[in-house]
Amino acid sequence: MRLALVTDAWAPQVNGVVTTLVELVAELGREGHTVTVIEPGLFKTRPCPGYAGIDLAVRPGRKLNAMLDGLAFDAIHIATEGPLGWAARRYCLRHKLAFTTAFHTRFPEILQAALRVPLSWGYALFRHFHRPSSGVMVPTQAVLDLLRARGFRNLCRWTHGVDTRLFAFADQPAPLDRFANLPRPLSLFVGRVSYEKNIEIFLKADLPGTKIVCGVGPLEAKLKAAHPGVVWLGVLARPALAQVYASADRFVFPSRSETFGLVMLEAMACGTPVAAYPVDGPTEVLGQPNVGGVLHDDLVTAAEAALQVPRHKARQRALAFSWKAASELFVTHLVTARREPADRPVAPTVVTALSSNRHTM
């Protein structure tokens, strides 16, 4: 199968969507599929206003059209709703091509928190974007139900996975030199330091021991100044990040608007139990009953109880998610683009190599 994947989220951006797509492309390649990734690095870009670390393609339509004209593909998947996503959507509609999309991030909530855009306006815009899609892939049943209630159609579930070899199990919090003199327990947060992550709830929580934050984002400078006692690690390469997960006593996830929460799976794969609110993403990841951690309406209560969760149970829950199963499910949701393959070979500038220094949030 030859797939054209169009995405506004790709390395060197650091977030869960990038990790998901990079892992998906790698697994599809191992299964013998050919994937051409069209991503912002192939275009002139500018930083996303108010969201440092995210570069968006500037007026990509003409170049993207030429790229797709030169490709032989069986299916096209539009992964994001940014400038490249909108340009690819226009291309498909103009050429009467079927395509699939994905709803990775609850951007209407981000727009409301960052710019005070009414939630109904945000969902109306995204409903319009996804309306022509033959299949809108969503990570959880709860998100599917939410979107269905807001008038989205052609919804289908597509769960994600975790690299259980990279994020290796530690039956006890693994010693790490950089944390040797820090008071325990170590409470870890990994993710974008941004509006939708609700991170300030974690930073203000009355938790004994040491709080550690791994990530960057638009609120970083403000929160660093307000919480000098927190250990701020910035962005880490994935092997180093795996060591940090394994060294933590608990992983605290304060987001209330997560569609999935890949970082929770990565922590659990290392044996680190999760404390989170009983909302969509964490409920899906921790499972019922919650074997990978503790869900509670009070985050401090959840964090205290998470310390009693055996680390092997957190790992056991993570093993239920694999990239192989996720990629196979992804392929079943794709649709034939219904056009004759192009005579020209794939343009070499379109095929992007996977970075060897991938990061994740």
N, C-alpha and C positions, 0 to 999 in steps of 0.2 A: 504494500500500500504506500502511495506517495502522498504525503501530507504537507500542505502549506499552513504554517502556524504563524499568525500575526499577533504580536504582543507589544504593548507599551511597557511591560515589566520584564526586564532582563538585566543580567550582569552588565556593569558593576553595581546596579541598584542592590540594596540589601533589604529583603523582606520575604515574607512567607510565600507570596505569589511567585517570586523569582525562583525560590527553592523548589516549589512544586513543579514549575514548568521545566526547569533544568533537569530535575530527576525524571520527569515524564519523558522528555526527549531522549535522555540517556537510555531509559528502559525500552522505549520504542525502537531505538537503534539496535539494542541487543536482541530484540525479537524479529529483526530483519526488515523493519519498516524504514522508509526514507523520509526524513523530516527536514524541511527547509524553514528556517526561522527568520522571519522578517521583524526586526527589532530596532529600537531607537538608535543604536550605534551605527546603523547604516545611513543615517540621515543627519542633517543639521539639527541641532537640539538647543533648547534653552531650559533652565531650571523651572520646575513647576512652582508657580507663585505660592508662597507660604508653606512650601513643603520641601525643605532642603534635602538633597540627596536623590531626588527624582528628576531626571532629565526627560523632556518630552520632545518628540519630533515636531519640527516647524514646517507647516505647509507640505506635508508628505505626499499629497495625492498624486501628482504627476509621476514622481519617481516610483511610488508603490505600484501604480498602474503598469508602468513599464516592467517592473519586476515580475508581477503576476502574469503579464502578457508573455513573458519569456519562460514561464515555468510549465512543466508537465506535472499536473497533480490530479489525484483522484478525489481528494477531499480538502476542504479549507476550514480551519477553525480559528475564530477570532476570540482571543483569550481575554481581552481587556476592552474597556470603554473609553480609552484615550484617543488622541489624534490618529494614531495608526488604526485603531479599531474602527473609528468612524470612516476613515478613508477606505478601509477594506470592505466595510459594509456597503458603502456607495458603489464600489467596484462590483461587488456581487449582485447587487440589485440591477445595476446597469446592464450587466451581462447575463442576467437571469440565472445565476448560479445558486444552488442550495448551499447552505453553510451552517455551522454550529457556533455557539458562543458559550461563555461561562460567566457565572456571577461569583467572583472570588471575594469581593470586598463590599461591605455595606457603605458605599460612598455617600448615599443620601444622609446617613447619620454623621459622616465626617463633614459634609457640606453644612449641615445644620450647626455642628459644634464649632467649626472654624469660621464660617461666613454667615451664619444665621439664616441660611436658605431654608425655607419651610420644608418639612419632611415630605409633604405631599408633592411639592414641586420637584424635588429630587427623584422621587419614585416615578413620577410621570415621565421625566426625561429618560430614565433608565428603562422603563417599560417600552417607550418608543424605540429605544436602541435595540432591544431584544425582540421586538414584535416579529420581524421577518425571519428570525432564526428557526431552523428546523429542530433544534434541540438546545435548550438552555441548561447547561450542566451546573448543578449546585452541590455543595459538599455534604449537606445534612438534610434530614427530613424536616427539621424545624424551619430551616431557611426555605425549603421548597413550599412548606405550608404558608409561610409569611408572604412569599412572592405570589403564590396562587391567590391569596386573599387580596392582594393589591392588583390583580388583573393580569399577571404574567401568564403566558401560555407555553406549551411544549416544554415543560420542565422535566428534568430527569436527574436522578441522584448520581453523583460521581465522587466517591470518597478518595482520600489521599493515603500516602504511605510514609514510612520512615526507614532510613538506612540503619538497620540494627547491627551492622558490622562496624560502621563508623561510630555510632553512639552505643558503645559497648557497656555491658552490665557491670556495675560495681556493687557488691553485696553490702559494703559499708561506704560511707562518704569517703571518696578517695583523697589522700593527702595531696596538697598542691602548695608548692613553696610560697607562692604569692599570697596565699591565704593563711599561712602557718600561724601568724600572730593575731589573727582576727577572732574576736569572741564568737563562739557558736551558740545557737544554730545559725548556719548561713542560709539566708532567705534570698532566693535568686529570682530576678525577672529578666527575661530575654525578649526583645521586641523593639519596634519603632517607638521612640520617645515622642509620641504624638497624641493628638486630641482623642482619637478613637480608642486608645489603649487604657484610658482611665487610670494611668500610672500613679497619679498623685494620691489616690486612695491607698495604694501600697506604700508609698513613701511616707505618708502620715500615720500609718497603722502602728499601734503600740505593740511591737514585736520584739522580744528579747534577742540578743545576738547581733548579727551584722546583716545589713541589706546590701545586695549587690545588683547592679544594673548593667546589662550588656546590650548596647544598642545606641543609635543616634537618631536625631529627628528634630523637628521644629521647636519643641519645647525644652530641648536639652539644656541650653544656657540658663534659662530661667529656673529650671528645677535643680540644676547643679548649685546655683547660688542659694536657693532656698533650703537645700538639704545637703550641707557639706559633710555630714557624717556618713553618707552613703558612699560605697565604693563604686565608681563609674569606670567601666572597662572599655567603652566605645565599641567598635566593631572588631570581631575576632575572626580569624580563619577557622574553617569548620573543625579541623582536628583540635585546635586550641579550645574552641567552644565546647566540644565534646568533653574535654577534661574539666571545664568549669561546671557543666551539668553534673558530671559524676562526683564532683567534690561538694556539691550543695547538699544541705540536709532536707530542703524542701524547695519546691518551685511555686511561686505565688503569681497567679494570673488574674489581674483585676478587671480585665476587659468584660464589658457587658454586651458588646455588639460584634463579637467575632463570628465569622461564618464557619470557621473550623478551629484553628489554633494549632498549627503544626508544631510550634515550639513545645507545647505540652507533650506531644508524642515523643519528641526528641529527649526531653527530660525523663519521661517514664522509661524509655528504652535504656537509659543509663541507670535506672533503678530509683530515680529521685521522684518521690510522690508529689502530686499536684494539689494545691489549694486554690479553689476558684468559686465563682458564683454559679448557682444552678441555672445557667442560661444555655442558649443553643449550642455553641461550639463545645464548651467544656462537657456538657451532658453527653454529646455524641462521642467525644474522645475518651472520657473516663468510663463510659458504659453504665449499664444498669444490671446489678447494683454497682456502685462506684468502686471498682477494684484498683484503679490507678491513682487514687487520691481521695479528696474529700470536697464535696460541694456543700456550701452553706450560704444563706443570705447575709451572714456576718463573716467578712473575710478573715478577721482575726480568729474567730472560732474555727473556721476551716483550716487555717494555717496551724493552729495548735494541734488539731486532730490529725493533720497530715503527718506529723512526726511519728504517729503510732502505726502508720501503714507500712507493712513489711515491704522492703525494696523489691523482693522477688515478685510480689504481686503487681507492682507498677510495671515491671519489665514484662510480665506475662500479658498484661493488657496491650502493651505496645506491639507485641509479637502478632497480634490479630490484624495488624495493618502492614501490607507489603506493597512496594511499588510495582511488582509484577502483577498482582491482582488489580491494582488501581489502573495500570496502563491497559490491561485487557478489557476492563470495564469501559475505559475511555474510548477504545476502538469500537466497541459495540454501539456507542452513541453517535459516531460519525455518520454522515450521509454522503452519498455520491454527489459530486459537484455538477454532474450531468453536462459536461462539455467534452469535445474532442481534445486529446492531449496536444500540446503545442509541438510544432516541428523543431523548434529551436531547443538546444540543450539548456539546462539550468544555468543561469548566469553565475559565475563563480563568486561575484561580490554578494550574492544573496545568501549563499550557504554560510552560516556562521559556525565557527568552532566553539565548543564548550570551553569555558575558562577553566584552567587548572587550579585557580585560586578562588573557588566559589565561597561565598559567605551565605549565611542564613540568619533570618530573624524568626 
